[in-house]
Amino acid sequence: MKPLLLEFCITIKSKGFFIVLLLLSGSRLYSQNEIQLGVPIEIPLALSGNFAELRGGHFHAGVDIKTKGRQGLKVNAVEKGSIRRIRVSTTGYGKSLYLEHNNGLTTVYAHLQKFAPKIESFIKSIQYEKQTFEVQKFLRKGELTMTQGELIGYSGNTGGSFGPHLHFEVRDSDTQRPLNPLRMGLPVKDTQRPQLRQLYLFDEKETLYHMVPLQKMSDSVYRTDLIQTQGKIGFGLGMFDRQDFSYNRNGIYKVELILNGRTVYSYQLDQIDFKDQKFIPLFIDYPLLKTNKRRIYKLFTPKHSELSFLSDVPSDGVVTIQEGKSYQLKIVIADFQGNRSYLETYIDGKQSLHSIGPYKVDASTHSLLPERDYLIDFGKKGVYFSKESFFNPAAIRCEPSPSGLDLELPLVPVRKDFEVFFTPPSGDSLKIAQTAIIRTNEKGEISFLNTQKNKERWEAKTKEGGRFHLGRDRIDPLVEPVNFKEGQWLSRFRYLKIRIDDSDSGIQSYRGTLNGHWILFEYEPKLKLLTYDFSDKTFEAAEHKLELEVKDGVGNRTLYQATIYRKYNLVE
């Protein structure tokens, strides 16, 4: 990759500070402490997640700020700017806001409990106009502005969050590439050194073949016994970081691999690209993760990957160990504050290691090449893999069973969705409507897949193996009131709460009305709870007819009706 060329330098003055922006062709490079942002939440900052650490199928695009296990803490704008995007979703970032600043940065605030009043009223008017809870609104620059320190909203646990916290991001406004928020002056106290686990060796085919235990010599230095091997090898490492006031095992900021005094591999996580996500199965040892739930980071550039933060590494990290020669290996890992840990060891060029054997791929029914597409058809059922469904040649098992088909993907990372298909069933139209393609995993857990139903073929897309068959969901969704009952007076109630649930195909949609008028029920799937704010609408009569229709993934429907009483001339 060619180095970026400096085009020009701009110096501006903001709030008494001089800020220097170095603008580069194709990208904007921010050096540490060039731009100082405010603090999004007014408590001592402790992180439950670092920038660019691995989160299942994605690199973490920001930092997770702990909120002492609570919701409702005030979240403020870290710099003046224009709100460019507001999103409300039951998944992902939940309630989130994107604020663009004049310094070329955009900040993102996610998993909010609710927005500040002026933002809440703005987005609620759109929700009522579109008659839907989940909305996304893009705004023009200057349409809705914020000052530095102004209230944006309150911390929460909405969307794909697994506990109360604030997810905070900094992005390059032009490219939307996530940048490390710690570079913008977030005051996170960190005196803890990163921790190392085992060292692993990979052969030239990127197959893990040996694990080396570590000996902790001091707070920062680790060593191993003499390693004997030869040929082209790569290294892998188990590692994590912690900050003060946090026991979470977070990701590593910087890695350097040194062989005989020469750096052969390094990276520093200052920015990532959303395109990096699809290469995560190559960045770690996927088979060991699947078999032992152990995440091992490869300290070499994986084949077929295009990870943006590895584009400028000094080499691919694969080294050649020659027979009869000795080598000194040193690995340095560091956090953003410069706390370091070191692994020092020696290698003799001898072939005496044996495979640790945590996984092997047995002879299989089908061996698939990434550059080809494959149709495995058993007549009334089958699987279709399009080109580049896999990163590397994949040995899979796919066999018909009396009820469907069994598909095993033995420790093979899947690059993109493949298609499972069945011939549509015949018979009663109601039974057919209640039927979909079902996947059962190795634990016996059942999930209904989003099934596209055509006259000739039913299809569902997935990245997971398992047992696939057609199954029926006969049960209507559950709907039950939480804080009220039929005929109750609710004049002094602020909220109306209803529990909805469907254990089979899941909740697909819901619609509520009061006296025939659509009302906004906020949905929190983790709590299986719908909540309506009585202050949204005003009615003259005291008697109110409530209706709520809930549908599941195959169209089963429950209609809940109740009469409640409430006077609206009371002070809310």
N, C-alpha and C positions, 0 to 999 in steps of 0.2 A: 504494500500500500504506500502511495506517495505521501510524503509529509505535507501537512497543510501549510499554505503560504500566508504569511501575514499581509493583510491588505491595508488596514489602517487602524489607528488607535483613537478612541474618543474619551475625553475626560469631561465628566459632568459633576455638578455640585448638587448634593441632595441633603437637606437637614444638617448642614454644617460639615458633611463628610464629602471628600472627593472620591468618586467611584470611577475606576478605570475599567473599561470594557475592551477586551481584545477580540476583534471580529475577524474570523478566519473564513476562508473560502469553503463553502459547503457545510460549515458548522460553527457554533459559537463556543469558545473555550473559556471557562470561568476558573481562574485560579483561586486557591483558598484565600478567604477573607477579602476578596475583591468586592463582593456584594454582601452586606450584612442585613439580614432580614430580622423582623421582630419575632417574638415568641407567640405561637398560636394558642397557648393555654397557660394560665397563670398559676402554675404549680411547679415545684422542682421536677425537671424532666427526667423520666426513667423510661427506657425503651424495652418493649417486648418483641421488637422486630427491627433488624437492620436493613439498610438499603441493599438491594440486589441479592439478598439471601434467597435460598430456594424455598418455595411454598407449593408443594405438590407439583402442579403442572406449569408454574410460572415463576419468574424472578420477581421478587418483591420490589415494586416500583417506588416505594417511599420508606418512611420509618413509621413504626407503630408506637405511639406515646401512651403510656399507662395512665389511667384515670382513677387509680386507687380502687378499682373494682366497682366504680359508681358510674351512673349516667347523669347527664344534666349539668356538667361543668361548662362554663362559658368558653366558647371558641372565638378567637378574634382574628381579624385580617392582619397578616404580618407586614403588609405594605399597602399603600393606597393603590387602587386599580379599578378595573371594570369587570363585573361578573359576565363571563362569556358563555357559561353553560351551567344549568341546574338539572340534576337528574334525581328521580325518585324511583327506586327499584326494590323488589323483594329479594334480589340476589346481588352478587358483586359488591359494589360500593354502597349499596343502600341509598340513603339520602346523602348526596354529595354535591359539592359546589366547586367550580373552577374559576379562579380569579386571576385575570391578566394584568400585569403591572407594566409600568413604563420603562423598566430596566431590562426588558427582553425575557422576563421570566413569567411563568404561570404557576400559581400554587393551587393545590387540590386538597380539599378537606372532606373526608369520607366517613361513613358509618354514623352520621349525625342522628341524634334523637329527633331534633326538629331544627328549622331555620330561624334566624332572627325575624321579628315580626314583619318588617317590610318585605323580606324575601318570602316568608311564609304566605302572606296575603297574595303576593304576586303569583307564586306557583299554584296556590290553591284555586285562584280564579281560572287558571288553565286546566286544572284537574276537573273543575265543575263544567267548564266549556266542553271538554272532551269526554266527560263522564267516565273517567278512569283514574285509579290511584297511581299507576305506574306511568310516568311521563318523563320526557326529556325536552328541554327548551334551550336553544342556542340564542344568545342575545347579541345585539350589535354593540360595538365598543361605545361606551358612554351612556348606554341605555339604563343601566343600573350600576351605580358606583359605590365604592366603599373607601373610607379613610383608614389610615394605619391605626390599628388598635380597635377599630369598630367591631361590634358584635356581629359575627356571621351566623352563629347558631349555638347549639348545645351538644356536647359529646354524647354518643349513644352506642348502640349495638346493632344497628340495622344492616340489612343485606347479608353478605356471606361472612359476617363477623362471628367469632366464637367466644366473645367476651367483650365487655365494655372497654373501649379504647378509642383514640383518635388516630386514624390513618392520615398522614400528612405527606404530600409530595411537592417537589419542585420540578418543573419541566422547562425546557427551552421552548419559548412560545412559537418560534418558527417551525421547528421540527417535531415538537411534542415529545422529544426524547426525555425520559426521566433523568434527573441529575441528583447527585447525593445531597440531601438536605443538610448534612453536617458541614458541608463546604460553605454554607451560608450563615454560619455562626450560631447554630442552635446550641445552647449551653447544657450539654449532657456531661455530667461528671463521670469520668472513666479512669480508674487507676488499676483495673484488672487486666492481667495479661491473657491473651488467647490461650486456649487449651488444645493440646494435641492428643490424638488417640493412636490407633495403629498406623503403620506404614504398609503400603501394598505395592507389589510389583506386577506390571502388565507386560505381556510379550508383544511382538510387533503386530499381531492381529488384534491388539487391544483387549486381549483376554486376561483376566486376573488369574495369576498362577501362584502367588505366594503372599502370605501375611507375615509381617515382622513386628513382634511386640516391642513396645517402647519402655525405656527405663527413665524415670524422671529424676534427674540429677540435682536440680534446684528449682526455684520458682519459675525459671525461664528456659532452662536447658534440658533437652531430652537426648538420649542416646540409644543405640541398639547394639546387639552383638554383631560381630563381623558378618557381612552379607557375602555369600559366594554365588555368583551367577555369571552369565556371559551372553553376548548377543545384543540385539536391539531391545531396549526395555524402556518402559515409562513408569512413572511413580504415581501413586495415589495416596491420599491422606484423609483420615478422619479428623475433623477439627471443628471448633466452635469458639464463640467469643461471648463474654458477659460484660455488662457495664455495672457501675455502682448502683445500688438500690434496685437491682433487678436480677432475678435468678434464671431468667429465660436464656436458653442456649441460642444465641444469635449467630449470624453469618460473619465471615471473615472479610476484612477490607482489602488487605494486600498480601500477596504471596510472591516469594522469590525462590527459585531453585538454582543452586550454585554447585557446579561440579569442577573440582580441581581449581577453585578460585575464579571460575568463569560463569557468569549468569547465563543459563541456557533456557530459562523460562521465567516469566513474571507477568503479573497483571495487578491492576489497581482499580477498584470499582468506584469510579467517579461518575460514570454515566452508562446507561444501557439503552438498548433499542427494544421495542415491543416485539420485533421480529426474532429476538433471541429466544423467546419462549419455546419454540418448537424444537430447539436443539438441546433442551435440558436432559433428555434421556441419554445423550452422548456425553454430556459434561460430567455426569456421575457414572458409577458402575451400576447399571440398571439391574442386571441379574442378582447382585448381592442385595440390592434394595428390596427386590421382590421376595427373595428367599429368607433373608435375615433381618429385614427392616433396618439395615445399616446403610447410612449414606456416606459414600466414599467419593471424594472429589478427585478427578483426574488432574494431575499436574503436567499435562501435555495437551496439545491441541488435538481434539478428536477428529478423525477422518469424517468427511462429509458435513462438518459443522461450519457455520458462518457466524459464530458468536462475535458481536461487534467489539467487545472489550478485549478480545484476543487478536485483533487485527494488527496490532503493532508489537506483539511479543518478539523477543530477540530471535527465537527459533521455536520449533514445534515442541520442544521439551523431551523428545525421544533421544536417548543417548545410546552409544555403542560401547559395550563393555568387552574389551578384548582379553582373550585368554593370556594368563601370565602377567597381567598388569594390575596395578592397584589404583584405587580412586578414593578421593575424599568427597563426600556428599554433605551439603549443608542446605537446609530448608529454613527460610525465615518467614514467619507469618506475623502480621501486625494489624492492629485496629486503627481507627482514624486518629486517635490521640497519640499514636506512636508507641504504645505498649507492644513489646515484641516477645515472641518465643522462638526458640531455635531447636532444630533437630540436627545433630551432628553424628555422622556414622562413616564407616569405611567399607569399600567393596573390593573383593578379590575376584579377578577374572577366572572363575572356575564354575563348571556346570555340575552343581551338586544339590540344587533346590528341587523340591518335589511340589507338585500341585497341591494347593490346599483343598481343592475339590469341593467348593460349596455348591456348585451347580454343573450339570452336564445336560446337553440336549440329546435325547434318545433318537434313534432312527424314527422317522416320521412319515406320514402319508404323503405330505406335499413339501417340496422345497421351492420357495418363491424368490425370484430375483426382483430387486427394486425397480429396475428399468422396464418391467413388463406388467401388463394387467392380467388378472386371472379370474376365471369364472369356474367355481366348483359347484356343479349342478347335480342334485340328486333327484331331479324330476319335479317334485312338488315343494322342494325347499333347497336352499343353497346359500352360497356366500360369493360376493363379488369384491375383489381387491383391485382398485385402479392403480395406475402407475404411481410409484413413489409412496405407496402405502407404508413402506418400511425404509429405514435408513440403510440397512445391510441385508444380504441374503438371509431369509428367515425360514427356519424349519418349523412347520406347524402340523397339527393334527386336526382333521375335520372329517367326522364320520356321522352318518345318519343314525338316528335312534327311533324307536317306535313312536315317540311323541314329537320328535323334532330333529335337532342335530346338535352334536357336541363339537365345540371348537376350542382347541387348546393352543395357546400362544406361549410356548415354553420359554419364558424369560426373554421375549423379543419385544423391544420398544417399538411401538406403532407410531408412524409419523402423521398419519391423517386417518379420518374415519373410513371404515369399510362398510359394506352393505350386506345385511342379512335379509333374505327374502323367503316368502312362503306363498303358495297358491291360496287364494281366499277360500275360507270354509263355505259350505252350503248349509241351508236349513232356515230356521226361524230368523227373521230380520232383526228382532230384538237381541237375540243371542249373538248374532254377527256384529251388531253395533257395540255390544259390550265386550267384544274380543279384541285383543291386540297381541303384538309380539312381546314375549316375556323373556328376560334373561335371569338365570339362576347362577350365582357365583359359587366358588369353592366352599364358602361358608354356609351355603344353602339359603342365602338372602335373595329375595325375589324383587325385581324391578320391572315395571311396565315401560317399554320403550316407546318413544314418539313414533307411531306407525303411520306411514303414508299408505292409504288404502285406495288402490285402483281396481278396476274390474278384473284384470288379468293377474295382478301380483301385488302383494303387500310387502312393504319395504321398511326397514329401520336401520339407522346408521349408529355405529358405535366404535369405540377403540378397544373394547374389552372382550376377552373370550368368555366362555361359559357354556351352559346348556340353554339352547334357545327353543322355544315352542310357542304355540298359540295358546293363550289363556284368557279366561273370562273374569271380569269384575262385575259381580251381581249386586253389590252393596251400594246403596245410595250414600252420599256424603252425610256426615254427622253435623248437625247444627243445633246448638243449645245456648240459651242465654246465660251470662255469667253474673251480672250485677243487677238483674231485674227479673220480674216475672210478669205474666199476663195480668193486665188490669192495674198495674201499679202506678202510683203517682211518683213522678221523677222530677218535680220542679226544682229541687235543690241539687240535682245531679249534673255534673259537667259532662260526663262521658257515658256512652252506651257501649257495652262490651258483649261480644258474642263469640263463642268458640266454634271453629269449624275444623273438620278433620276428614281425611280419607286415607286409610292405611294401604289401599291397593294401588290404584292408578294415580292417586294424588289429586289435589285441588287444581282444576283447570281455570275456572273463572267464578266470579260472584258478582251480584248486582243487588244493591239495596235501595229501597225507596221509602219515603215518609210522606204519607198523604198523596201518593202518586208522583212525588218529586224525587229525582235521583239525589242520593246523599253520598258523601265521601266516607267510606269505611277504609281506614288505614289498616293494612294487612301486615302482620308480623308472623311469618311461617314458623319461626323457631318456637313461638309461644302458641301457635295455632289460634291466633286471636285477631278479631276484627274490632276496631275502635272507631266510634263516631263521636265527634265533638258537637254538642248541642248548640254551641254558639255560631255554627256555620249558617244556620237558617233560623228565621223567625216566622211563627205561625200565630194567627189570631185565635183560633179555636184551641181548647185545652185537650180535646180528644184527638189522638193521632194513630193512624193505621200504619204499622210497620210491616214491610215485606222484604224478605231476603231470599234470593234464589242462588243456589250454589251448585256448580257442575263439577264432576270429576273428569279424569283424563279420557274416559271412554264415553262420556255423555250422560252418565247417570245423574239425576237431578233431584235436589231436595228444595222444596219451597216452604220457608218458615214464615208464619204470619202471627202477629200479635197486636193487641190494642193497648196503648200506654197513654198516660195522662201527664201533661206538663203545661204550666202557664209560663208565658214568655215575657210577662211584664215585671218579673223579678230582676233585681240587679245580679248580673252574672259574676 
